[in-house]
Amino acid sequence: MSAQILTTVTATVDAAREPELTDGFRELTGRPMPDGIVRTELLRGQDGRWQIQTLWRDRAALEGVRDSSEPPAALELFRRVGADHSHAVFLVEQAHQPGAGG
């Protein structure tokens, strides 16, 4: 089985636009998710820092979405709220889920 991939998109969001961000994320997650997404989360940090992290089944699933004509949803959401973003892709080398057998 191929390794899972974790993508992160990070941005600083103006406090006045935070409700628009959280509503936008809720709207995104209320729609059918692209095939291959295991989970996605909106994280709030300090000083207006936000991050959307998405766990993908494998690189092929991520590439399938990237090859579509639609812009990546997380990037588009941060653009809509006027936030410059950075993004990264990580290969999941090891994972642990407490209580998941073993």
C-alpha positions in Angstrom: 0.0 0.0 0.0 1.3 3.5 -0.8 2.0 5.9 2.0 -0.5 8.5 3.0 0.2 12.2 2.2 -0.5 15.2 4.5 -0.9 18.6 3.0 -0.9 21.8 4.9 -1.9 25.3 3.9 -1.1 28.0 6.4 -2.1 31.7 6.4 -2.5 34.7 8.7 -6.2 35.8 8.6 -7.4 39.2 9.6 -9.6 38.8 12.7 -12.5 40.5 10.9 -12.4 37.8 8.2 -12.2 34.8 10.6 -16.0 34.1 10.6 -15.9 34.1 6.8 -13.0 31.5 7.0 -14.8 29.2 9.4 -18.1 29.5 7.5 -16.3 28.8 4.3 -14.6 25.7 5.7 -17.9 24.4 7.1 -19.4 24.9 3.6 -16.5 23.0 2.0 -16.8 20.1 4.3 -20.6 20.0 3.9 -20.1 19.0 0.2 -18.9 15.7 -1.0 -15.2 15.3 -0.5 -12.9 14.4 -3.4 -12.0 10.7 -3.5 -9.0 9.9 -1.5 -9.4 12.4 1.4 -9.1 10.6 4.7 -9.7 13.7 6.8 -9.3 17.5 6.8 -9.1 19.9 9.6 -9.1 23.7 10.1 -6.7 24.6 12.9 -6.5 28.0 14.7 -3.1 29.0 16.0 -1.9 32.2 17.7 -1.8 35.7 16.3 -4.3 35.0 13.5 -2.4 32.0 12.2 -4.7 29.3 10.6 -3.9 26.0 8.9 -5.9 23.6 6.9 -4.4 20.1 7.0 -5.6 17.3 4.8 -4.7 13.6 5.0 -4.8 11.8 1.7 -5.0 8.1 1.1 -1.9 8.3 -1.2 -0.1 10.5 -3.6 -2.2 9.3 -6.5 -5.3 10.7 -4.8 -3.7 14.0 -4.2 -2.4 14.2 -7.8 -5.9 13.3 -9.1 -7.3 16.4 -7.4 -4.4 18.6 -8.5 -4.9 17.5 -12.1 -8.5 18.7 -12.1 -9.5 22.0 -13.5 -10.7 23.2 -10.1 -8.3 25.1 -7.9 -7.4 23.4 -4.6 -10.2 24.1 -2.1 -7.9 25.1 0.8 -5.9 27.6 -1.3 -9.0 29.1 -2.8 -10.6 29.5 0.7 -7.6 31.5 2.0 -7.7 33.6 -1.2 -11.4 34.4 -0.6 -10.6 35.8 2.8 -7.7 37.9 1.5 -4.9 35.8 3.1 -1.6 35.0 1.6 -0.7 31.4 2.2 2.1 28.9 2.2 1.7 25.2 1.6 3.6 22.0 2.1 3.3 18.3 1.3 4.5 15.6 3.8 4.9 11.9 3.3 3.5 10.1 6.4 6.4 7.9 7.4 4.8 6.6 10.6 1.5 7.0 12.3 0.0 5.9 15.6 -3.7 5.7 16.6 -4.2 5.0 20.3 -6.6 2.2 20.8 -6.5 1.1 17.2 -5.7 -2.6 17.8 -2.3 -4.0 18.8 
